[in-house]
Amino acid sequence: MNLSRLLPVVFLSLTGIACAADTAASDLASKLSALRQDGNSYVRLRMEIKGPKPETLQLQIKQRLVRGSSEVVYQVLFPKERKGEAVLLKKSGGRASGSIFTLPGVVRPINDLKEGLFGSDLSYEDIIDNFYAWDQQAIVGTEAVDGVSCQILESKAGKGDRSTYGSVRSWIDAKRLVPLRIEKYSGSGQVLRRIDTTRVVSDAGHHIPANLSVRGAGGDSTTLIDGSRIKHDVNYTDNDFSTDGLKDVTVPRGTPE
């Protein structure tokens, strides 16, 4: 057998397999990114923080998520003593920024996006980041999560992707296009955040994670999120996503109570 002729054929075959795998990963990530960038929406959710400082919050979320730009407002509705506290997050061109509104009326910038939202295990960066839009995507295996076969999609931050995470792995239910588990890693490979989907619902012809369990690297607390009530195509103005708009906790018309 002439190895000099065989080796190029083997190399080309392996290259073709690798290219096909890269294409499949990019296609999957692109679909997930498009589902995230779903325009204007309004969400009501319940957030339960279990740990040394347990607390339960009722929140409303206003979102404008489009390709290349994200604007999100989180506002506390309950408990009464915290009603009106709010967070504004924006990201455009790879740059993220944020502001916090606290009672009795103080607005300050967010200096560290790694901080937890209202003291939860979910960071500001977790809310505003879209790692499915990163350039480096790869399918690195398959594994069942709660009896559902998933593809493991690994997303790595490139030079133009500003992130405190070195990589993110998502266990994707490819049939429903839903991440059933997400693990976020440091550059050295340490797990910094784990997000498990505990309930999936159908919304506007798509499946979305409705209930989440979030655990940070410390492992001494867990945040449970129930956010199944969602309304799309909500009318917003630029003021809704300004520091002045943070002070307005009214509910948009036609949204779920």
Salt bridges, closest charged atoms under 4 A:
ASP38 OD2 - HIS232 ND1 3.65
GLU48 OE1 - ARG46 NH1 3.45
GLU55 OE1 - ARG82 NH1 2.81
GLU71 OE1 - ARG64 NE 2.89
GLU71 OE2 - LYS90 NZ 3.81
GLU85 OE1 - ARG82 NH2 2.88
ASP112 OD1 - LYS114 NZ 3.19
ASP126 OD1 - LYS184 NZ 2.83
ASP126 OD2 - ARG193 NE 2.64
ASP129 OD1 - LYS91 NZ 2.87
GLU154 OE2 - ARG169 NE 3.03
ASP173 OD2 - ARG176 NE 2.53
GLU183 OE2 - ARG194 NH1 3.78
ASP196 OD1 - ARG181 NE 3.11
ASP196 OD2 - ARG194 NE 3.02
ASP203 OD2 - HIS232 NE2 2.53
ASP226 OD1 - ARG199 NH2 3.65
ASP238 OD1 - ARG64 NH2 3.04
ASP244 OD1 - LYS247 NZ 3.93
GLU257 OE1 - ARG44 NH1 3.96
